[in-house]
Amino acid sequence: MIIVLAFVVAFVPALGWLVFIYFRDRYEREPVSLIARLFLWGLAAGPWASGMNIVIAHLFSPLAAQAQKDGAPLVAATWLLVLVALSALNEEVMKYVVCSSRVRGDPAFNEPADGMIYMSTVAVGFSAGENVVYILQTYFGALDTATGSGVTGALVSAFLVTAPLRAFGSTIGHITWSGITGYFLSRHYLSKGSGRMLIGGILLAASFHTAYNFPLFLQEIGLAVGWITWLVWIAGIERYLTLLGRALFASPFRAAKLKALGEAAERSDVLGSYRSLRARQLPIVLLLVALGIGSAVVTALAGLPQEVPYTSAFVFLLAAIAFSRFNWRCPVCGAHLVGNDPATCHHCHVALR
């Protein structure tokens, strides 16, 4: 029953993320069958990447542990960095390989945003499988170490703490890192960009992934730098959205659609999109902040460990920041808007009033 529940709480959010990603492509959406296949390939890539990560951990974890035991924290941190960087690169390469092998030559791969949509879809599948493992590990690990809370404490830790954090934080991380790779995949495949550029894109994604994970590992040797992880998380979202805006702006189908509709229709589309994002900006940000405060109060009154109220409040605050960065963008070029009610976009200069 616990295993089934773990799959449900991991895969239901994953399906929500798939729908969200699918509708990011504004001008020519991809075949649903292709999206489904890529999700399954991403799911299948998880065990392969995990196997390699086990080998990497087996090689470098003992070295880091020994250095820490010997009182050499800098050496321990260095070995941890090597471990984290190789694991991140392994996962990003694995996601790229399964995606690229499926979509190259597919007639649906015909605009710059497609590579980002495909890689993001693979990332959701990859993350969903990974999340199941983490939820089950948390549950059974909490049972093994439980003293007074028993099954209830294990359920709370696994399904009310780990599952939401993984569905939100880690899944968005995988989407953004893989989406960055997807942007360079499109440039390489559609614009005949160099292989060196594509490798650079994969390394950039792996660098974000490494910078996200490394502070969490450093906490294991006594350095309280976990907050850096969330700053990297926001930076990854920022880079992903910027690249997605560029890709959509460069879509040949966008140009054809606007040409067919005419200038008046284009103007109406821009204004309508801007009014929609402006209408939801402040209410949703305030709602997320209120939920963060409320969740912190409720979990504190419930007597949960002090990390839970702090974490829940922090997650909702980061969600508010991330939503603002995602939502408050020019509907034409995707650039972040300056000011509370700008008259024009500072990047493409389109009129917003």
Contacts in CASP RR format, 6 or more apart in sequence:
PFRMAT RR
TARGET T0000
AUTHOR 0000-0000-0000
METHOD contacts of the structure
MODEL  1
MIIVLAFVVAFVPALGWLVFIYFRDRYEREPVSLIARLFLWGLAAGPWAS
GMNIVIAHLFSPLAAQAQKDGAPLVAATWLLVLVALSALNEEVMKYVVCS
SRVRGDPAFNEPADGMIYMSTVAVGFSAGENVVYILQTYFGALDTATGSG
VTGALVSAFLVTAPLRAFGSTIGHITWSGITGYFLSRHYLSKGSGRMLIG
GILLAASFHTAYNFPLFLQEIGLAVGWITWLVWIAGIERYLTLLGRALFA
SPFRAAKLKALGEAAERSDVLGSYRSLRARQLPIVLLLVALGIGSAVVTA
LAGLPQEVPYTSAFVFLLAAIAFSRFNWRCPVCGAHLVGNDPATCHHCHV
ALR
2 136 0 8 1.000
2 139 0 8 1.000
3 136 0 8 1.000
5 159 0 8 1.000
6 132 0 8 1.000
6 135 0 8 1.000
6 136 0 8 1.000
6 139 0 8 1.000
6 158 0 8 1.000
6 159 0 8 1.000
6 163 0 8 1.000
7 132 0 8 1.000
9 135 0 8 1.000
9 159 0 8 1.000
9 163 0 8 1.000
9 167 0 8 1.000
10 128 0 8 1.000
10 129 0 8 1.000
10 131 0 8 1.000
10 132 0 8 1.000
10 135 0 8 1.000
10 163 0 8 1.000
10 166 0 8 1.000
10 167 0 8 1.000
11 128 0 8 1.000
11 132 0 8 1.000
13 167 0 8 1.000
13 168 0 8 1.000
13 171 0 8 1.000
14 39 0 8 1.000
14 124 0 8 1.000
14 125 0 8 1.000
14 127 0 8 1.000
14 128 0 8 1.000
14 131 0 8 1.000
14 167 0 8 1.000
14 171 0 8 1.000
17 124 0 8 1.000
17 171 0 8 1.000
17 175 0 8 1.000
18 35 0 8 1.000
18 39 0 8 1.000
18 121 0 8 1.000
18 124 0 8 1.000
21 117 0 8 1.000
21 120 0 8 1.000
21 121 0 8 1.000
21 124 0 8 1.000
21 175 0 8 1.000
22 29 0 8 1.000
22 30 0 8 1.000
22 32 0 8 1.000
22 35 0 8 1.000
22 117 0 8 1.000
23 29 0 8 1.000
24 113 0 8 1.000
24 116 0 8 1.000
24 117 0 8 1.000
24 120 0 8 1.000
24 244 0 8 1.000
25 111 0 8 1.000
25 113 0 8 1.000
25 114 0 8 1.000
25 117 0 8 1.000
25 248 0 8 1.000
26 248 0 8 1.000
26 251 0 8 1.000
26 254 0 8 1.000
27 111 0 8 1.000
27 113 0 8 1.000
27 248 0 8 1.000
27 251 0 8 1.000
27 253 0 8 1.000
27 254 0 8 1.000
27 257 0 8 1.000
28 110 0 8 1.000
28 111 0 8 1.000
28 251 0 8 1.000
28 253 0 8 1.000
30 108 0 8 1.000
30 114 0 8 1.000
30 117 0 8 1.000
30 118 0 8 1.000
31 108 0 8 1.000
34 102 0 8 1.000
34 103 0 8 1.000
34 106 0 8 1.000
34 108 0 8 1.000
34 118 0 8 1.000
35 117 0 8 1.000
35 121 0 8 1.000
37 102 0 8 1.000
38 99 0 8 1.000
38 102 0 8 1.000
38 103 0 8 1.000
38 118 0 8 1.000
38 121 0 8 1.000
38 122 0 8 1.000
39 121 0 8 1.000
39 122 0 8 1.000
39 124 0 8 1.000
39 125 0 8 1.000
40 125 0 8 1.000
41 98 0 8 1.000
41 99 0 8 1.000
41 102 0 8 1.000
41 122 0 8 1.000
42 95 0 8 1.000
42 98 0 8 1.000
42 99 0 8 1.000
42 121 0 8 1.000
42 122 0 8 1.000
42 123 0 8 1.000
42 124 0 8 1.000
42 125 0 8 1.000
42 126 0 8 1.000
43 125 0 8 1.000
43 126 0 8 1.000
43 128 0 8 1.000
43 129 0 8 1.000
44 98 0 8 1.000
45 94 0 8 1.000
45 95 0 8 1.000
45 97 0 8 1.000
45 98 0 8 1.000
45 122 0 8 1.000
45 126 0 8 1.000
46 94 0 8 1.000
46 126 0 8 1.000
46 129 0 8 1.000
46 130 0 8 1.000
48 94 0 8 1.000
49 90 0 8 1.000
49 91 0 8 1.000
49 94 0 8 1.000
49 95 0 8 1.000
49 126 0 8 1.000
50 130 0 8 1.000
50 133 0 8 1.000
52 90 0 8 1.000
52 94 0 8 1.000
53 87 0 8 1.000
53 90 0 8 1.000
53 91 0 8 1.000
56 83 0 8 1.000
56 86 0 8 1.000
56 87 0 8 1.000
56 90 0 8 1.000
57 83 0 8 1.000
57 87 0 8 1.000
59 83 0 8 1.000
60 79 0 8 1.000
60 80 0 8 1.000
60 82 0 8 1.000
60 83 0 8 1.000
60 86 0 8 1.000
61 83 0 8 1.000
63 79 0 8 1.000
64 76 0 8 1.000
64 77 0 8 1.000
64 79 0 8 1.000
64 80 0 8 1.000
64 83 0 8 1.000
64 221 0 8 1.000
65 76 0 8 1.000
67 73 0 8 1.000
67 75 0 8 1.000
67 76 0 8 1.000
67 78 0 8 1.000
67 79 0 8 1.000
68 76 0 8 1.000
68 221 0 8 1.000
73 221 0 8 1.000
73 223 0 8 1.000
76 221 0 8 1.000
77 218 0 8 1.000
77 221 0 8 1.000
77 223 0 8 1.000
80 214 0 8 1.000
80 217 0 8 1.000
80 218 0 8 1.000
80 220 0 8 1.000
80 221 0 8 1.000
81 210 0 8 1.000
81 214 0 8 1.000
83 217 0 8 1.000
84 210 0 8 1.000
84 213 0 8 1.000
84 214 0 8 1.000
84 217 0 8 1.000
85 206 0 8 1.000
85 210 0 8 1.000
85 214 0 8 1.000
87 213 0 8 1.000
88 206 0 8 1.000
88 207 0 8 1.000
88 209 0 8 1.000
88 210 0 8 1.000
88 213 0 8 1.000
89 202 0 8 1.000
89 203 0 8 1.000
89 206 0 8 1.000
89 209 0 8 1.000
89 210 0 8 1.000
91 126 0 8 1.000
91 209 0 8 1.000
92 177 0 8 1.000
92 178 0 8 1.000
92 181 0 8 1.000
92 202 0 8 1.000
92 205 0 8 1.000
92 206 0 8 1.000
92 209 0 8 1.000
93 202 0 8 1.000
93 206 0 8 1.000
94 126 0 8 1.000
95 119 0 8 1.000
95 122 0 8 1.000
95 123 0 8 1.000
95 126 0 8 1.000
95 174 0 8 1.000
95 178 0 8 1.000
95 181 0 8 1.000
96 119 0 8 1.000
96 178 0 8 1.000
96 181 0 8 1.000
96 182 0 8 1.000
96 185 0 8 1.000
96 202 0 8 1.000
98 122 0 8 1.000
99 115 0 8 1.000
99 118 0 8 1.000
99 119 0 8 1.000
99 122 0 8 1.000
99 178 0 8 1.000
99 182 0 8 1.000
99 185 0 8 1.000
100 185 0 8 1.000
102 118 0 8 1.000
103 109 0 8 1.000
103 114 0 8 1.000
103 115 0 8 1.000
103 118 0 8 1.000
104 189 0 8 1.000
108 114 0 8 1.000
109 115 0 8 1.000
109 118 0 8 1.000
109 189 0 8 1.000
109 190 0 8 1.000
110 190 0 8 1.000
110 252 0 8 1.000
111 186 0 8 1.000
111 190 0 8 1.000
111 247 0 8 1.000
111 250 0 8 1.000
111 251 0 8 1.000
111 252 0 8 1.000
111 253 0 8 1.000
112 183 0 8 1.000
112 186 0 8 1.000
112 187 0 8 1.000
112 190 0 8 1.000
112 191 0 8 1.000
112 246 0 8 1.000
112 247 0 8 1.000
112 248 0 8 1.000
112 250 0 8 1.000
112 251 0 8 1.000
113 186 0 8 1.000
113 244 0 8 1.000
113 247 0 8 1.000
113 248 0 8 1.000
113 251 0 8 1.000
114 186 0 8 1.000
115 179 0 8 1.000
115 182 0 8 1.000
115 183 0 8 1.000
115 185 0 8 1.000
115 186 0 8 1.000
115 189 0 8 1.000
115 247 0 8 1.000
116 179 0 8 1.000
116 182 0 8 1.000
116 183 0 8 1.000
116 186 0 8 1.000
116 240 0 8 1.000
116 243 0 8 1.000
116 244 0 8 1.000
116 247 0 8 1.000
118 182 0 8 1.000
118 185 0 8 1.000
119 178 0 8 1.000
119 179 0 8 1.000
119 181 0 8 1.000
119 182 0 8 1.000
119 185 0 8 1.000
120 175 0 8 1.000
120 178 0 8 1.000
120 179 0 8 1.000
120 182 0 8 1.000
122 178 0 8 1.000
123 171 0 8 1.000
123 173 0 8 1.000
123 174 0 8 1.000
123 175 0 8 1.000
123 177 0 8 1.000
123 178 0 8 1.000
123 179 0 8 1.000
124 171 0 8 1.000
124 174 0 8 1.000
124 175 0 8 1.000
126 174 0 8 1.000
126 178 0 8 1.000
127 166 0 8 1.000
127 170 0 8 1.000
127 171 0 8 1.000
127 174 0 8 1.000
127 175 0 8 1.000
128 171 0 8 1.000
130 166 0 8 1.000
130 170 0 8 1.000
130 174 0 8 1.000
131 163 0 8 1.000
131 166 0 8 1.000
131 167 0 8 1.000
131 170 0 8 1.000
131 171 0 8 1.000
134 162 0 8 1.000
134 166 0 8 1.000
135 158 0 8 1.000
135 159 0 8 1.000
135 162 0 8 1.000
135 163 0 8 1.000
135 166 0 8 1.000
136 158 0 8 1.000
138 154 0 8 1.000
138 157 0 8 1.000
138 158 0 8 1.000
138 161 0 8 1.000
138 162 0 8 1.000
139 154 0 8 1.000
139 155 0 8 1.000
139 157 0 8 1.000
139 158 0 8 1.000
139 159 0 8 1.000
140 154 0 8 1.000
141 154 0 8 1.000
142 149 0 8 1.000
142 150 0 8 1.000
142 153 0 8 1.000
142 154 0 8 1.000
142 157 0 8 1.000
142 158 0 8 1.000
143 150 0 8 1.000
143 151 0 8 1.000
143 154 0 8 1.000
146 153 0 8 1.000
146 154 0 8 1.000
149 156 0 8 1.000
156 304 0 8 1.000
161 308 0 8 1.000
161 311 0 8 1.000
164 315 0 8 1.000
165 311 0 8 1.000
165 315 0 8 1.000
168 315 0 8 1.000
168 319 0 8 1.000
169 233 0 8 1.000
169 315 0 8 1.000
172 233 0 8 1.000
172 237 0 8 1.000
172 322 0 8 1.000
173 208 0 8 1.000
173 209 0 8 1.000
173 212 0 8 1.000
173 233 0 8 1.000
173 236 0 8 1.000
173 237 0 8 1.000
175 240 0 8 1.000
176 208 0 8 1.000
176 236 0 8 1.000
176 237 0 8 1.000
176 239 0 8 1.000
176 240 0 8 1.000
177 205 0 8 1.000
177 206 0 8 1.000
177 208 0 8 1.000
177 209 0 8 1.000
177 236 0 8 1.000
178 205 0 8 1.000
179 205 0 8 1.000
179 240 0 8 1.000
179 243 0 8 1.000
179 244 0 8 1.000
180 201 0 8 1.000
180 204 0 8 1.000
180 205 0 8 1.000
180 208 0 8 1.000
180 236 0 8 1.000
180 239 0 8 1.000
180 240 0 8 1.000
180 243 0 8 1.000
181 201 0 8 1.000
181 202 0 8 1.000
181 204 0 8 1.000
181 205 0 8 1.000
183 201 0 8 1.000
183 243 0 8 1.000
183 244 0 8 1.000
183 246 0 8 1.000
183 247 0 8 1.000
184 197 0 8 1.000
184 198 0 8 1.000
184 200 0 8 1.000
184 201 0 8 1.000
184 202 0 8 1.000
184 204 0 8 1.000
185 198 0 8 1.000
186 247 0 8 1.000
187 193 0 8 1.000
187 197 0 8 1.000
187 198 0 8 1.000
188 194 0 8 1.000
188 195 0 8 1.000
188 197 0 8 1.000
188 198 0 8 1.000
208 232 0 8 1.000
208 235 0 8 1.000
208 236 0 8 1.000
208 239 0 8 1.000
211 228 0 8 1.000
211 232 0 8 1.000
212 229 0 8 1.000
212 232 0 8 1.000
212 233 0 8 1.000
213 229 0 8 1.000
215 223 0 8 1.000
215 225 0 8 1.000
215 226 0 8 1.000
215 227 0 8 1.000
215 228 0 8 1.000
215 229 0 8 1.000
215 232 0 8 1.000
216 226 0 8 1.000
216 229 0 8 1.000
218 225 0 8 1.000
218 226 0 8 1.000
219 225 0 8 1.000
219 226 0 8 1.000
230 314 0 8 1.000
230 318 0 8 1.000
233 318 0 8 1.000
233 322 0 8 1.000
234 318 0 8 1.000
234 321 0 8 1.000
234 322 0 8 1.000
234 325 0 8 1.000
237 322 0 8 1.000
237 325 0 8 1.000
237 326 0 8 1.000
238 325 0 8 1.000
238 336 0 8 1.000
241 325 0 8 1.000
241 326 0 8 1.000
241 329 0 8 1.000
241 334 0 8 1.000
242 334 0 8 1.000
242 335 0 8 1.000
242 336 0 8 1.000
244 334 0 8 1.000
245 329 0 8 1.000
245 333 0 8 1.000
245 334 0 8 1.000
245 335 0 8 1.000
246 333 0 8 1.000
246 334 0 8 1.000
248 254 0 8 1.000
248 334 0 8 1.000
249 332 0 8 1.000
249 333 0 8 1.000
249 334 0 8 1.000
249 348 0 8 1.000
258 265 0 8 1.000
258 266 0 8 1.000
258 269 0 8 1.000
261 269 0 8 1.000
267 351 0 8 1.000
269 331 0 8 1.000
270 331 0 8 1.000
270 332 0 8 1.000
270 350 0 8 1.000
270 351 0 8 1.000
270 352 0 8 1.000
271 352 0 8 1.000
271 353 0 8 1.000
272 331 0 8 1.000
273 331 0 8 1.000
274 331 0 8 1.000
274 352 0 8 1.000
277 327 0 8 1.000
277 328 0 8 1.000
277 329 0 8 1.000
277 331 0 8 1.000
278 341 0 8 1.000
280 327 0 8 1.000
281 324 0 8 1.000
281 327 0 8 1.000
281 328 0 8 1.000
284 320 0 8 1.000
284 323 0 8 1.000
284 327 0 8 1.000
285 320 0 8 1.000
285 323 0 8 1.000
285 324 0 8 1.000
288 316 0 8 1.000
288 317 0 8 1.000
288 319 0 8 1.000
288 320 0 8 1.000
288 323 0 8 1.000
289 316 0 8 1.000
289 317 0 8 1.000
289 320 0 8 1.000
291 316 0 8 1.000
292 312 0 8 1.000
292 313 0 8 1.000
292 315 0 8 1.000
292 316 0 8 1.000
292 317 0 8 1.000
293 313 0 8 1.000
293 316 0 8 1.000
295 309 0 8 1.000
295 312 0 8 1.000
295 313 0 8 1.000
295 316 0 8 1.000
296 309 0 8 1.000
296 310 0 8 1.000
296 312 0 8 1.000
296 313 0 8 1.000
297 309 0 8 1.000
299 308 0 8 1.000
299 309 0 8 1.000
299 312 0 8 1.000
300 306 0 8 1.000
300 309 0 8 1.000
325 336 0 8 1.000
328 336 0 8 1.000
328 337 0 8 1.000
329 335 0 8 1.000
329 336 0 8 1.000
329 337 0 8 1.000
330 336 0 8 1.000
330 337 0 8 1.000
330 345 0 8 1.000
330 347 0 8 1.000
330 348 0 8 1.000
330 350 0 8 1.000
330 352 0 8 1.000
332 345 0 8 1.000
332 348 0 8 1.000
332 350 0 8 1.000
333 345 0 8 1.000
333 347 0 8 1.000
333 348 0 8 1.000
333 350 0 8 1.000
334 347 0 8 1.000
335 345 0 8 1.000
335 346 0 8 1.000
335 347 0 8 1.000
335 348 0 8 1.000
337 345 0 8 1.000
337 346 0 8 1.000
337 352 0 8 1.000
338 346 0 8 1.000
342 352 0 8 1.000
343 351 0 8 1.000
343 352 0 8 1.000
343 353 0 8 1.000
344 350 0 8 1.000
344 351 0 8 1.000
344 352 0 8 1.000
345 352 0 8 1.000
END
